[in-house]
């Protein structure tokens, strides 16, 4: 399992009964997590609790007044977090293990001769974008939600990276990839974090089981001769890590690379348990 274990400002204190107790800086939140299928021991104080609705969605109940948003740090990065109406906080801490993996590749291959260009698809609030920009990569950040892209810009500025070469694009990811092909643009690294289901800004339909391979196949055409990585991350229940590995193996059959896949996870402070948080497929091109 790929485990994000270098956090200081974030911690899963406990998890169980379908919930997790998390510390975000000095704020403690209780949120649903269906993977926590064992008893919960924690009975202490929480600042806010996300209450699920029987009809879908839910709401936050607060035990004290919280700021609308606050910041937390990871290594040399800083992010804005806030409780949203969809239970999320704008950051997925488990992804830090992938940020570190990609940064290690950029650090080994970056040069003054030409930029290391990375395409970040379904890029959300820009955790990976900030990490890659910090290591000197030129990043194109694509997401279909304008408000989320705005949050990503704020995160970049929050980390002191506002002057770095990052382009923010609000668009459907497949449509953007096909347009980049026509333009003749190439990338040295490509990552994606696709949803299980979604729609683009003009109603484009996305179902991961039907759409993932086609997108990866088209992305391979954007890889430069000197490309060094591809990364697929998935939170879709039932999509095993081996599926992501197979997708990469088939799509990259003509490229020399090392491909691996596994679950990603986070340590739980109680009893040093590990909470699974999805799956990642990694290809390091040689």
Buried (B, 14 or more C-beta within 10 A) or exposed (E): BBBBEEBEBBBBBBBBBBBBBBBBBEBBBBBBBEBBEEEBBBEEEBBBBBEBEEEEEBEBEEEEEBEEBBBBBBBEBBBBBBBEEEBBBBBBBBBBBBBBBBBEBBEEBBEEEEBBBBBBBBBBBBBBBBBBBBBBBBBBBBBBBEEBBEBBBBBBBBBEBEEBEBEBBBBBBBBBBBEBBEEEBBBBBBBBBBBBEBEBEEEBEBEBEEBBBEBBBBBBEBBBEEBBBBBBBBBBEEBEBEBBBBBBBEBBEEBEBEBBBBBBBBBBBBEEBBBBBBBBBBBBBE
